Amino acid sequence: MTKLRFGIVVFPGSNCDHDALTVCQSLPNAEAKLLWHKQADLEDSDVIILPGGFSFGDYLRAGAIARFSPIMQEVIRHAKMGKPVLGICNGFQILCEAGLLPGALLRNQHRRFVCKMVTLKVLRTDTIFTSEYHEGEILRIPIAHGEGNYFAPPELLDEMEDNGQVIFKYCDAQGEITDAANPNGSMRNIAGITNKEKNVLGMMPHPERAAEALLGSTDGRRLFESLVQRATLQAM
């Protein structure tokens, strides 16, 4: 069976690239490699991951410089062809800066860096990233960011929700979407979104840091397994 090939882009300041690499390499029917940001070749990768970290030190704005790295033209082309792209934390910020996802990530509302385990509600399971979850399922996944406050105009948010582009929202342990459960001030508690075509996902929580029991949760692993399952079904 053909293996799903993950390509993980490394920018100066990335610090979750090897975490993502380790998870992807542990998946059945999958392989993974690191891709340096200056190269203009995705090396036949099926899925591109933009990992977390602080690309270029988050100067100007988080993701604003990384968006102009040579490899990003290939990532944009990959996405426009309908192929999967996953942006985690800083990767989400880069996707917004590159115009592959709507909206923007602002400084956390309380102006502090936040690093802790949070709970998320899965709103959509009809995507290539979430097919192994159940709608309404509550996940425990960590966050670590200073600019995770998702913003978009209300009319755009309405359109995104109507289109099913809002995939994850911050919630409490009972699944209630409340202000108290919102760790950064994100509008409507948004934690993860897709583009209209649903082949590009950006999320602030770190699923690669919730893929082993030793880390306190395995809830993030099924996001990567969803991608492999999709590729397996297509190959049948």
Order of alpha helices (4+ residues) and beta strands (2+ residues): beta-alpha-beta-beta-alpha-beta-alpha-beta-beta-beta-beta-alpha-beta-beta-beta-alpha
